[in-house]
Amino acid sequence: MYLKHTATMLFRQHTHKFVTHVRPITTLTSPKSFDCRLLRDQVCLKSLSSNPVAICMFSSMGQSSSVDKVEQYVCDVNDMNNGEMKEVEFEGLGKALVVKDDGEYHAIGPKCTHFGAPLVKGSLRNGRVRCPWHGACFDVKTGDIEDYPGLDCVPKHEIVIKGCQVFVRADKEALSSHKRYKSMVQTVQECGPHVLIIGGGPASVTCAEMLRQKSFTGRITIASKESHLPYDRTKLSKAMDIDPEKIYLRTQKFYDSVNIKILTEHCATEVDLKEKKVGFENGDTIKYDKLVLATGGSPRTLPVDGWGLKNVFVLRTPDDAKAIINAARDKTVVICGASFIGMEVASSLASKAKKVSVCEFFKVPFERVLGREVGKYLQNMHESKGVEFHMGTSMEKIVGGCDGEVTHVMLKGGDMLEADVVVAGVGVVPSTSFLQGTGIGLARQGFVNVDKHLRVVDDSNNVIPDVYAAGDIVMYPQKLRDWQPSNIQHYQMAQFHGRTVGSNIVMEGCDYDLKTVDSVPFFWTVQYGKSIRYTGYGFGYDDIVIKGDVEAGKFCAYYTKGEDVIAVATLGSDPVAADVAQRLYDGTMVKKGDL
């Protein structure tokens, strides 16, 4: 693939402004290899100040410039209807997904780049196909990822019309993988602007990659308090004994290849907005030109006696997960909190521990979010696996022996539960205490206040120059609720925040082109191999309309407010959640009375 033009955002030292410089590519050379795949399209450009800037673009992994192409017949021109999708097999080489949208045929990779779900079983609307499992979206014209989770695009193949017949023409290399990296610059200006991203979660990685995809040639640093490279935290409670390296979002080779610097064990302790610098617990101080706050949350602890005893845990890191599962084998475990984390931990430990008990303040798990009927179904499923529930109560005290290890848990009312291990799954609090007194606007719960472009604001709601925030810590204006402030702690939403911030940093100064969080929340939970998918924003729902059979584990629960459907939870009903997300996105969701 040869690029005919490129736009790179260059930084003028004397104006401190980003400007768009567009010119034809005049030099194409072969860049260095990356992770056994080709990096192509090295581009030599000159900046507006006539200083040469070498920019390496790569777009490999599932996309090839090889002339070794193959064709496969799909159908006759009139055989497929608008909105229809079809997988096409290239014998021995792979598959392509063919879609017909708005009268046109398109061909892209057949699997979601997140967990490999078959996109043919997803939802196609208005030029986007949405994954049936976790809601990632791909543009059918380009194959580019447009919503998350996941990081990579899918390959794009050529449609060829011969007479009245439709064919897919594809590179053999592109058929060999369902993933494709989007082009990113590699070489940076060491004297250019510095974007400092605090936090090592999905928002940070997506932000950094978006900057490189938008041809940002300055320095990028991700400073994380973790000891690991950024990883997929959602897997910790579902596969607790997994090796950390297996859930890394990217390898170190990847970050090195696109000049994204990762600093581990860097816990931010102070921010100086005037001097544009951040201080860290280890004594380091880092200057920035643009600052992105994406520090995520910290597990909520329990204000009870005995919290400091041995074998009392929270789950936040791979090390936490390993410690919990090693301590819990053939032991008696008490989990405080029937949250999604708590219930997923119960699911993971039910077959490994001697006994698992859950205590929870509410009468039914997930009662506030999913409703009593769906919550009761999940409780029954856990009870069928031997998990014991103590509902409508709370933990009053953790009791230990003379060796300092936990032995019992005392519940409100005085009941005692035997416990060798205690796990608290009672939510998280935003990791923003170091921002107090900096001038950054914080909501009552500690969330960072931002405008609809994720620019941080002060206590008077004025935008603070050059500071952005993303992920679980932000209180942001949400499109689905007429731009009312919301905090949504979903993995997918954090990634979209990162995308938005990365794009807006590059486009700063062009307010008319700044991006908003144009995404529909989507999350999932997996327990005993069953996955509930949830999309929308159900806060404040006043009724639940259930279609299907909850007891049979095949249902759709629609959460409504007045006549509006504002969210849905599904089990065994794909691709309903994906389709509802599409309808909420484009404003075509049916009303309550039409369900």
DODRENLUM-835608 format. One line per 2 residues: number of its first residue (from 0); their letters; for each residue x, y, z of C-alpha. Coordinates in pm, 1 decimal, always signed. Layout:
<nodes>
NUM> a> X/Y/Z; ...
</nodes>
This chain:
<nodes>
0> my> +0.0/+0.0/+0.0; +144.9/+336.8/-100.6
2> lk> +24.2/+656.5/+57.5; -32.2/+940.6/-189.4
4> ht> -52.8/+1215.0/+68.8; -6.1/+1254.5/+440.7
6> at> -89.1/+1519.4/+696.2; +141.7/+1560.0/+989.5
8> ml> +82.4/+1788.3/+1282.2; +406.0/+1979.5/+1331.9
10> fr> +494.1/+2192.1/+1627.9; +633.4/+2542.4/+1589.7
12> qh> +863.0/+2615.2/+1877.4; +806.7/+2991.6/+1860.6
14> th> +424.9/+2977.5/+1850.7; +357.5/+2658.3/+2052.8
16> kf> +81.7/+2571.7/+1807.0; +10.3/+2258.6/+1610.3
18> vt> -43.8/+2320.1/+1238.0; -145.6/+2086.8/+959.7
20> hv> +113.8/+2048.0/+686.2; -1.8/+1854.6/+380.4
22> rp> +224.8/+1770.7/+90.8; +277.3/+1481.8/-151.4
24> it> +510.3/+1205.3/-48.8; +829.6/+1225.1/-251.1
26> tl> +1039.3/+951.7/-93.2; +945.2/+593.3/-10.9
28> ts> +1201.1/+364.9/+149.1; +1192.1/+40.0/+340.7
30> pk> +1179.8/+93.0/+716.7; +1309.7/-146.9/+975.1
32> sf> +1117.9/-460.7/+1057.5; +879.8/-477.7/+1350.3
34> dc> +793.1/-793.0/+1539.1; +847.4/-1015.2/+1233.7
36> rl> +607.7/-805.7/+1026.3; +675.9/-536.2/+771.5
38> lr> +679.3/-170.4/+857.8; +620.4/+24.8/+541.9
40> dq> +567.3/+364.1/+393.7; +859.9/+557.7/+534.9
42> vc> +795.3/+918.4/+446.6; +1037.0/+1206.2/+432.6
44> lk> +876.7/+1544.0/+488.1; +997.7/+1890.4/+568.7
46> sl> +845.8/+2097.2/+842.4; +728.4/+2451.4/+793.2
48> ss> +1058.3/+2571.0/+933.4; +1242.9/+2365.6/+665.7
50> np> +1394.1/+2132.6/+922.8; +1378.0/+1775.8/+789.7
52> va> +1159.7/+1537.0/+986.1; +1172.4/+1164.1/+915.4
54> ic> +835.4/+1003.0/+960.4; +794.1/+626.3/+938.4
56> mf> +443.7/+499.7/+880.2; +345.7/+136.6/+921.2
58> ss> +19.7/-37.3/+845.4; +103.7/-404.9/+858.0
60> mg> -55.8/-708.6/+1019.7; -327.7/-824.4/+786.8
62> qs> -265.2/-568.9/+510.8; -11.7/-633.3/+235.0
64> ss> +130.9/-450.6/-62.7; +203.2/-783.7/-232.3
66> vd> +81.9/-839.5/-588.4; +10.8/-1201.0/-496.2
68> kv> -365.4/-1168.1/-489.2; -650.1/-1415.8/-504.8
70> eq> -1014.3/-1378.2/-601.9; -1322.8/-1554.3/-475.8
72> yv> -1678.2/-1543.9/-607.1; -1932.1/-1409.3/-357.2
74> cd> -2271.7/-1390.6/-523.0; -2460.2/-1224.9/-804.1
76> vn> -2507.3/-849.3/-770.2; -2872.4/-870.1/-666.0
78> dm> -2841.9/-1172.3/-435.4; -2769.6/-984.0/-110.3
80> nn> -3000.3/-730.6/+52.9; -2894.0/-408.5/+222.1
82> ge> -2779.4/-483.0/+577.7; -2687.5/-841.7/+492.0
84> mk> -2349.9/-997.9/+575.6; -2182.5/-1311.3/+441.8
86> ev> -1854.3/-1491.5/+509.5; -1655.5/-1593.0/+202.9
88> ef> -1400.6/-1875.8/+225.0; -1068.1/-1862.6/+39.9
90> eg> -976.2/-2229.5/+49.6; -672.8/-2287.0/+265.8
92> lg> -604.5/-1913.7/+301.9; -872.6/-1763.7/+524.6
94> ka> -1204.0/-1582.3/+512.6; -1343.3/-1240.7/+432.2
96> lv> -1662.6/-1075.0/+552.2; -1872.0/-931.2/+271.1
98> vk> -2139.9/-677.6/+359.1; -2393.6/-486.5/+155.0
100> dd> -2456.7/-141.8/+294.7; -2648.7/+139.6/+128.5
102> ge> -2644.0/-45.1/-202.9; -2267.4/-101.7/-204.0
104> yh> -2059.3/-413.1/-138.7; -1759.2/-406.2/+95.3
106> ai> -1518.0/-672.0/+216.9; -1323.4/-670.1/+545.0
108> gp> -1168.5/-916.2/+789.5; -1418.9/-1163.3/+939.0
110> kc> -1325.6/-1151.0/+1309.8; -1328.3/-887.1/+1579.5
112> th> -975.5/-790.5/+1675.6; -1057.1/-801.1/+2047.2
114> fg> -1138.7/-1168.6/+2117.0; -1194.8/-1299.3/+1763.6
116> ap> -1575.8/-1302.5/+1760.7; -1730.4/-1370.7/+1416.1
118> lv> -1849.2/-1032.3/+1289.7; -2103.7/-1199.6/+1063.0
120> kg> -2303.3/-1268.4/+1380.1; -2289.0/-902.9/+1484.3
122> sl> -2493.6/-600.3/+1383.5; -2455.7/-393.0/+1065.5
124> rn> -2597.2/-41.4/+1053.6; -2499.3/+277.4/+873.1
126> gr> -2162.6/+160.9/+752.8; -2046.1/+5.3/+1081.1
128> vr> -2040.9/-357.2/+1186.7; -2047.7/-411.2/+1563.6
130> cp> -1905.6/-717.8/+1735.4; -2176.6/-939.1/+1894.7
132> wh> -1969.4/-1018.3/+2204.3; -1825.6/-693.5/+2340.1
134> ga> -1940.5/-416.4/+2108.3; -1628.4/-315.4/+1910.8
136> cf> -1713.6/-136.7/+1583.9; -1544.4/-140.2/+1243.6
138> dv> -1597.1/+81.4/+939.8; -1703.5/-141.5/+650.0
140> kt> -1540.8/+89.8/+393.7; -1195.4/+100.8/+554.9
142> gd> -1184.0/-176.7/+817.0; -1075.0/+82.5/+1075.2
144> ie> -1177.6/+33.3/+1437.3; -1424.6/+303.9/+1542.7
146> dy> -1527.4/+184.8/+1887.6; -1382.4/-51.7/+2140.1
148> pg> -1266.5/-279.5/+2309.1; -957.2/-389.0/+2117.4
150> ld> -687.5/-181.9/+1952.7; -647.2/-305.4/+1598.3
152> cv> -832.7/-261.4/+1271.8; -946.4/-544.2/+1046.2
154> pk> -805.7/-593.8/+695.2; -979.9/-425.7/+403.6
156> he> -1024.5/-624.3/+80.7; -1122.6/-516.7/-269.0
158> iv> -1464.8/-577.1/-421.0; -1463.2/-651.7/-794.3
160> ik> -1781.2/-654.6/-1004.2; -1760.5/-863.3/-1321.4
162> gc> -2079.5/-834.5/-1517.5; -2348.7/-932.8/-1269.9
164> qv> -2113.2/-1120.6/-1036.8; -1945.1/-1002.0/-717.6
166> fv> -1591.1/-1112.5/-627.5; -1353.8/-1040.4/-339.6
168> ra> -993.8/-973.0/-438.2; -753.5/-1008.5/-146.6
170> dk> -383.3/-1023.2/-70.4; -283.5/-1364.0/+61.1
172> ea> -96.9/-1200.4/+348.1; -403.7/-998.9/+446.0
174> ls> -609.6/-1318.7/+464.0; -363.4/-1478.7/+704.0
176> sh> -455.4/-1249.2/+995.3; -777.6/-1089.6/+1115.0
178> kr> -583.8/-790.9/+1254.6; -423.6/-485.1/+1097.6
180> yk> -222.9/-209.8/+1259.6; -329.0/+136.5/+1161.0
182> sm> -47.3/+352.4/+1022.8; +156.4/+530.0/+1289.5
184> vq> +457.1/+757.7/+1275.2; +773.6/+608.7/+1418.0
186> tv> +1044.0/+873.7/+1424.3; +997.4/+1170.0/+1653.5
188> qe> +1134.7/+1520.3/+1704.6; +1327.3/+1506.6/+2030.4
190> cg> +1294.0/+1883.7/+2060.8; +922.1/+1872.6/+1979.4
192> ph> +627.9/+1888.6/+2218.9; +598.0/+1634.2/+2498.9
194> vl> +268.9/+1462.7/+2581.8; +282.6/+1311.8/+2930.0
196> ii> +12.0/+1055.0/+3007.3; -32.9/+961.7/+3374.3
198> gg> -172.5/+611.7/+3419.5; -112.2/+277.7/+3249.9
200> gp> -461.0/+167.3/+3150.4; -648.4/+132.2/+2820.0
202> as> -722.8/+504.5/+2790.9; -351.0/+581.9/+2803.4
204> vt> -251.8/+329.9/+2536.6; -533.7/+428.3/+2301.3
206> ca> -449.0/+796.5/+2346.3; -81.6/+738.6/+2266.6
208> em> -160.8/+529.6/+1960.4; -412.7/+784.8/+1834.1
210> lr> -147.7/+1055.5/+1858.9; +89.2/+850.5/+1645.1
212> qk> -190.0/+761.9/+1401.3; -261.8/+1133.2/+1366.0
214> sf> +105.9/+1187.9/+1274.6; +203.5/+1350.1/+1603.4
216> tg> +585.0/+1358.1/+1593.9; +654.6/+1484.3/+1943.5
218> ri> +754.1/+1277.8/+2244.6; +499.4/+1058.6/+2422.6
220> ti> +548.6/+921.7/+2773.8; +312.3/+692.9/+2963.8
222> as> +395.7/+698.5/+3336.2; +228.4/+414.9/+3528.2
224> ke> +242.7/+319.9/+3894.0; +218.4/-45.6/+3790.4
226> sh> +520.8/-274.9/+3762.6; +386.5/-420.8/+3436.7
228> lp> +332.2/-287.3/+3087.7; -30.6/-178.9/+3026.4
230> yd> -254.5/-485.7/+3035.7; -617.6/-594.4/+3000.9
232> rt> -744.0/-563.0/+3356.7; -1084.3/-714.3/+3270.2
234> kl> -925.5/-1059.5/+3249.8; -791.7/-1060.7/+3605.6
236> sk> -1117.4/-1163.1/+3771.0; -1209.5/-1407.1/+3492.5
238> am> -876.5/-1592.1/+3463.5; -698.2/-1517.9/+3789.4
240> di> -395.3/-1740.3/+3731.2; -310.0/-1594.6/+3390.8
242> dp> +47.9/-1483.2/+3326.4; +67.5/-1101.4/+3306.8
244> ek> +258.4/-1110.0/+2978.3; -35.1/-1285.4/+2813.1
246> iy> -267.2/-992.1/+2883.1; -33.1/-708.8/+2787.0
248> lr> -207.9/-474.3/+2543.7; +114.1/-433.0/+2344.9
250> tq> +467.6/-566.9/+2368.2; +769.8/-356.0/+2456.9
252> kf> +887.0/-399.4/+2096.2; +570.9/-229.3/+1977.5
254> yd> +614.8/+73.0/+2203.1; +980.5/+100.7/+2103.2
256> sv> +891.1/+85.2/+1733.6; +656.0/+383.3/+1753.2
258> ni> +856.5/+573.0/+2013.6; +608.2/+555.7/+2299.4
260> ki> +803.7/+559.7/+2624.5; +663.1/+350.2/+2909.2
262> lt> +771.4/+431.0/+3263.4; +662.8/+169.4/+3517.7
264> eh> +659.7/+216.6/+3895.9; +594.0/+588.8/+3855.6
266> ca> +317.7/+693.4/+4094.8; +225.0/+1059.9/+4050.2
268> te> +213.7/+1263.8/+4370.4; +183.4/+1624.4/+4252.3
270> vd> +99.6/+1837.6/+3949.4; +222.9/+2191.4/+3895.4
272> lk> +3.0/+2348.8/+3628.6; +199.4/+2674.4/+3618.1
274> ek> +539.5/+2511.7/+3568.7; +390.3/+2225.5/+3363.5
276> kv> +551.8/+1945.0/+3556.7; +450.4/+1631.3/+3744.5
278> gf> +623.4/+1493.4/+4052.0; +641.5/+1123.0/+4133.6
280> en> +676.7/+913.7/+4445.6; +1025.0/+797.4/+4342.6
282> gd> +1151.0/+1157.6/+4330.1; +1135.5/+1202.5/+3952.1
284> ti> +993.6/+1520.3/+3802.2; +878.0/+1527.0/+3439.7
286> ky> +796.7/+1834.8/+3234.5; +513.7/+1832.0/+2982.1
288> dk> +361.7/+2040.3/+2705.1; +33.8/+1848.9/+2713.8
290> lv> -83.0/+1648.5/+3014.8; -332.2/+1360.6/+3010.7
292> la> -469.0/+1236.0/+3343.9; -580.6/+871.6/+3321.6
294> tg> -494.5/+728.9/+3662.6; -799.6/+503.6/+3694.1
296> gs> -926.2/+379.2/+4028.2; -797.7/+221.8/+4346.8
298> pr> -985.8/-63.7/+4516.0; -1210.2/+48.8/+4796.4
300> tl> -1102.4/-94.1/+5130.9; -1323.4/-181.0/+5425.1
302> pv> -1323.6/+38.4/+5737.4; -1343.0/-260.3/+5969.1
304> dg> -1124.5/-405.9/+6241.7; -890.1/-673.1/+6110.4
306> wg> -840.6/-527.5/+5764.1; -463.6/-556.3/+5802.0
308> lk> -462.0/-929.4/+5873.7; -286.0/-1173.4/+5642.5
310> nv> -485.7/-1321.6/+5352.4; -717.8/-1020.9/+5325.5
312> fv> -713.9/-903.2/+4963.8; -841.5/-662.3/+4704.9
314> lr> -810.2/-733.3/+4331.3; -647.0/-472.8/+4110.2
316> tp> -323.8/-609.0/+3963.2; -191.9/-939.4/+3823.4
318> dd> +4.7/-981.3/+4145.2; -319.4/-945.9/+4344.8
320> ak> -489.2/-1209.1/+4128.6; -203.3/-1455.6/+4168.4
322> ai> -189.3/-1400.8/+4544.6; -564.4/-1456.8/+4582.6
324> in> -579.4/-1777.2/+4382.4; -269.9/-1921.9/+4550.5
326> aa> -408.3/-1847.1/+4896.7; -759.2/-1972.7/+4811.9
328> rd> -684.8/-2321.8/+4682.2; -867.0/-2574.5/+4901.6
330> kt> -942.1/-2300.1/+5154.7; -1256.5/-2127.6/+5283.1
332> vv> -1309.3/-1792.8/+5110.5; -1542.0/-1506.9/+5204.1
334> ic> -1605.3/-1238.5/+4942.1; -1740.8/-908.0/+5063.0
336> ga> -1954.3/-749.1/+4791.5; -2165.2/-902.1/+4513.7
338> sf> -2021.7/-658.7/+4259.9; -1918.0/-765.7/+3910.9
340> ig> -1561.9/-812.0/+4038.1; -1681.2/-998.9/+4346.8
342> me> -1908.0/-1232.7/+4152.8; -1647.3/-1301.7/+3885.0
344> va> -1396.8/-1385.5/+4157.3; -1653.7/-1620.9/+4311.4
346> ss> -1697.3/-1784.5/+3971.0; -1321.6/-1826.6/+3932.7
348> la> -1270.9/-1970.6/+4281.7; -1579.2/-2192.8/+4309.9
350> sk> -1399.9/-2494.2/+4160.5; -1068.7/-2428.3/+4337.8
352> ak> -1155.2/-2327.2/+4694.1; -1298.2/-2556.1/+4960.6
354> kv> -1589.6/-2318.5/+5007.9; -1689.1/-1974.0/+4878.4
356> sv> -1931.6/-1740.5/+5056.7; -2051.0/-1396.7/+4946.3
358> ce> -2193.0/-1131.6/+5178.6; -2374.3/-831.9/+5031.7
360> ff> -2571.4/-533.5/+5160.5; -2846.9/-561.9/+4896.9
362> kv> -3106.7/-839.3/+4890.3; -3005.9/-962.3/+4539.9
364> pf> -2677.4/-935.8/+4347.7; -2670.9/-650.1/+4093.4
366> er> -3013.9/-536.4/+4210.8; -2952.1/-168.5/+4131.7
368> vl> -2795.7/-227.0/+3789.2; -2965.6/-535.6/+3644.2
370> gr> -3280.4/-560.2/+3854.6; -3409.7/-823.6/+4093.7
372> ev> -3507.4/-1091.2/+3840.4; -3177.5/-1096.3/+3649.9
374> gk> -2981.5/-1066.7/+3974.6; -3167.1/-1360.5/+4125.6
376> yl> -3090.9/-1572.4/+3817.4; -2720.0/-1506.0/+3865.0
378> qn> -2740.9/-1584.5/+4235.5; -2912.4/-1914.5/+4160.2
380> mh> -2641.3/-1998.3/+3906.2; -2372.1/-1940.6/+4169.6
382> es> -2561.7/-2139.9/+4430.4; -2581.6/-2432.7/+4187.1
384> kg> -2199.1/-2429.0/+4189.5; -2184.3/-2438.2/+4569.5
386> ve> -2143.8/-2067.4/+4646.2; -2320.7/-1959.6/+4965.1
388> fh> -2484.5/-1615.0/+4991.0; -2549.6/-1394.3/+5292.8
390> mg> -2762.0/-1111.4/+5156.8; -2894.3/-800.4/+5325.7
392> ts> -2598.0/-777.7/+5557.9; -2244.5/-643.5/+5575.0
394> me> -1906.5/-730.4/+5719.0; -1854.5/-585.5/+6068.7
396> ki> -1518.7/-730.6/+6166.4; -1241.1/-957.9/+6042.3
398> vg> -1108.9/-1188.1/+6312.5; -756.8/-1331.4/+6314.3
400> gc> -555.1/-1587.6/+6503.8; -232.2/-1550.5/+6695.6
402> dg> -33.8/-1594.3/+6374.1; -192.7/-1281.7/+6227.2
404> ev> -394.5/-1469.9/+5965.9; -768.5/-1432.2/+5919.9
406> th> -983.1/-1705.2/+6075.1; -1339.4/-1567.5/+6074.7
408> vm> -1558.6/-1286.7/+5949.2; -1826.9/-1137.8/+6172.1
410> lk> -2135.5/-1008.9/+5992.3; -2371.8/-738.9/+6105.3
412> gg> -2597.2/-898.4/+6364.9; -2319.0/-1115.9/+6504.1
414> dm> -2314.7/-1415.9/+6268.1; -1965.3/-1563.4/+6229.1
416> le> -1832.6/-1715.5/+5905.5; -1523.5/-1929.2/+5891.7
418> ad> -1265.0/-1770.1/+5660.3; -911.1/-1854.1/+5556.6
420> vv> -918.2/-1586.8/+5285.4; -1117.0/-1262.1/+5254.9
422> va> -1158.4/-1075.0/+4926.0; -1320.1/-731.1/+4914.3
424> gv> -1508.7/-652.0/+4594.5; -1678.3/-328.8/+4695.3
426> gv> -1584.6/-102.9/+4406.3; -1311.2/+151.2/+4344.8
428> vp> -1242.7/+513.8/+4421.6; -1078.0/+749.7/+4169.9
430> st> -701.1/+776.2/+4207.0; -704.0/+1154.5/+4212.1
432> sf> -609.1/+1256.2/+4566.1; -279.6/+1398.4/+4436.2
434> lq> -479.6/+1653.1/+4232.3; -637.2/+1821.2/+4534.0
436> gt> -529.6/+2183.2/+4565.5; -386.6/+2201.2/+4213.1
438> gi> -667.3/+2411.5/+4065.9; -814.2/+2115.8/+3879.9
440> gl> -1190.3/+2086.1/+3926.5; -1287.5/+1776.6/+4122.8
442> ar> -1638.8/+1647.4/+4179.2; -1748.5/+1553.7/+4529.0
444> qg> -1648.1/+1188.8/+4483.2; -1304.5/+1286.8/+4350.5
446> fv> -1378.5/+1254.7/+3979.6; -1207.0/+1500.7/+3745.2
448> nv> -1443.6/+1749.0/+3582.2; -1400.3/+1790.0/+3206.2
450> dk> -1586.7/+1952.8/+2917.6; -1739.4/+1749.3/+2634.8
452> hl> -1399.5/+1740.0/+2459.9; -1239.1/+1590.4/+2775.3
454> rv> -1044.4/+1908.3/+2848.9; -998.7/+1948.8/+3223.6
456> vd> -1181.2/+2241.6/+3381.5; -1130.0/+2431.7/+3704.6
458> ds> -1381.6/+2486.1/+3985.0; -1542.4/+2767.0/+3781.6
460> nn> -1581.0/+2535.2/+3481.2; -1315.5/+2717.5/+3280.2
462> vi> -1094.1/+2504.8/+3055.7; -740.7/+2460.2/+3190.0
464> pd> -501.5/+2491.1/+2893.7; -310.3/+2180.2/+2784.0
466> vy> -464.0/+1939.1/+3038.0; -696.3/+1651.2/+2949.0
468> aa> -841.9/+1356.5/+3138.7; -975.6/+1015.7/+3035.2
470> gd> -1107.5/+688.6/+3170.2; -1265.3/+594.4/+3501.9
472> iv> -1166.3/+917.3/+3677.1; -1363.4/+1161.5/+3460.0
474> my> -1702.1/+1320.1/+3509.6; -1786.7/+1405.0/+3150.0
476> pq> -2090.4/+1533.9/+2958.3; -2260.2/+1228.8/+2810.3
478> kl> -2434.7/+1245.6/+2474.1; -2697.8/+982.6/+2563.1
480> rd> -2817.4/+1200.5/+2850.7; -2827.4/+1537.1/+2671.3
482> wq> -2470.9/+1613.2/+2780.5; -2539.4/+1575.6/+3151.5
484> ps> -2227.3/+1493.5/+3359.3; -2172.7/+1120.4/+3399.8
486> ni> -1906.8/+884.4/+3525.8; -1897.2/+550.5/+3342.3
488> qh> -1633.4/+301.0/+3450.7; -1628.7/+65.6/+3152.9
490> yq> -1316.3/-65.4/+2982.5; -1459.8/+14.7/+2638.2
492> ma> -1546.0/+369.5/+2738.2; -1195.9/+431.6/+2873.5
494> qf> -1053.7/+336.8/+2536.3; -1289.9/+572.0/+2356.4
496> hg> -1188.6/+849.5/+2593.3; -825.6/+787.7/+2498.9
498> rt> -913.7/+804.4/+2130.3; -1098.0/+1132.9/+2184.0
500> vg> -815.6/+1294.4/+2381.8; -547.6/+1185.6/+2135.1
502> sn> -741.5/+1331.9/+1844.9; -817.7/+1656.6/+2028.5
504> iv> -456.6/+1715.8/+2130.5; -354.8/+1705.9/+1766.2
506> me> -646.9/+1924.5/+1655.7; -611.1/+2178.0/+1936.2
508> gc> -680.9/+2528.0/+1807.5; -944.4/+2400.1/+1564.6
510> dy> -1241.0/+2398.4/+1803.0; -1487.8/+2323.9/+1525.3
512> dl> -1315.2/+1988.1/+1465.3; -1268.6/+1875.7/+1825.4
514> kt> -1417.1/+1535.3/+1907.8; -1673.2/+1445.7/+2171.7
516> vd> -1731.8/+1110.1/+2340.7; -1959.9/+981.5/+2067.5
518> sv> -1989.3/+629.2/+2203.5; -2252.5/+406.0/+2360.0
520> pf> -2142.6/+232.6/+2684.7; -2097.6/-143.5/+2648.0
522> fw> -1976.1/-390.9/+2909.1; -1993.4/-760.8/+2982.5
524> tv> -1946.1/-1007.5/+3263.8; -1852.8/-1375.0/+3232.0
526> qy> -1949.4/-1618.3/+3507.1; -1927.1/-1996.0/+3469.5
528> gk> -1888.6/-1957.9/+3093.9; -2205.4/-1750.1/+3054.6
530> si> -2170.0/-1391.6/+2936.9; -2418.0/-1115.8/+3010.4
532> ry> -2381.7/-822.2/+2772.9; -2502.8/-477.3/+2871.1
534> tg> -2524.3/-163.1/+2662.8; -2660.8/+185.0/+2719.1
536> yg> -2679.6/+394.7/+3033.3; -2949.1/+263.4/+3262.6
538> fg> -2902.0/+499.2/+3556.8; -3243.3/+615.3/+3675.2
540> yd> -3448.5/+351.2/+3492.5; -3805.6/+319.3/+3617.8
542> di> -3911.2/-11.7/+3461.5; -3768.5/-332.8/+3316.9
544> vi> -3930.3/-510.9/+3022.8; -3808.0/-868.1/+2993.3
546> kg> -3832.4/-1065.9/+2671.1; -3747.0/-1434.4/+2677.4
548> dv> -3702.3/-1672.7/+2968.9; -3473.8/-1557.8/+3250.3
550> ea> -3480.3/-1891.9/+3429.8; -3372.3/-2066.4/+3108.0
552> gk> -3081.6/-1826.6/+3066.5; -3201.1/-1679.6/+2736.9
554> fc> -3343.1/-1329.9/+2769.9; -3327.3/-960.3/+2693.8
556> ay> -3396.5/-718.0/+2978.7; -3480.3/-368.8/+2849.5
558> yt> -3434.2/-83.0/+3098.8; -3672.1/+203.0/+3034.4
560> kg> -3730.6/+555.3/+3157.1; -4075.0/+672.1/+3063.7
562> ed> -4120.7/+553.6/+2705.4; -3747.7/+557.8/+2625.9
564> vi> -3538.3/+241.9/+2617.6; -3209.4/+349.7/+2774.9
566> av> -3024.0/+18.3/+2817.1; -3045.7/-356.8/+2766.1
568> at> -2889.1/-663.0/+2928.0; -2887.9/-989.4/+2734.0
570> lg> -2791.7/-1351.8/+2783.9; -2792.3/-1608.2/+2504.9
572> sd> -2950.9/-1355.2/+2270.2; -2676.9/-1228.6/+2038.7
574> pv> -2666.3/-993.9/+1857.1; -2940.7/-801.8/+2041.1
576> aa> -2702.4/-603.8/+2262.9; -2488.3/-508.4/+1962.2
578> dv> -2794.8/-402.4/+1766.0; -2936.1/-197.3/+2053.8
580> aq> -2599.1/-23.3/+2085.6; -2614.8/+60.0/+1714.4
582> rl> -2969.0/+196.7/+1749.7; -2882.5/+403.2/+2057.2
584> yd> -2584.2/+539.8/+1867.2; -2780.4/+653.9/+1563.0
586> gt> -3099.0/+753.1/+1748.1; -3326.6/+483.4/+1604.6
588> mv> -3399.6/+288.5/+1924.1; -3759.5/+172.2/+1947.5
590> kk> -3986.7/+294.7/+2224.8; -4097.9/+90.8/+2524.9
592> gd> -4441.2/+29.2/+2376.4; -4288.5/-121.8/+2061.6
594> l> -4078.1/-385.5/+2236.0
</nodes>
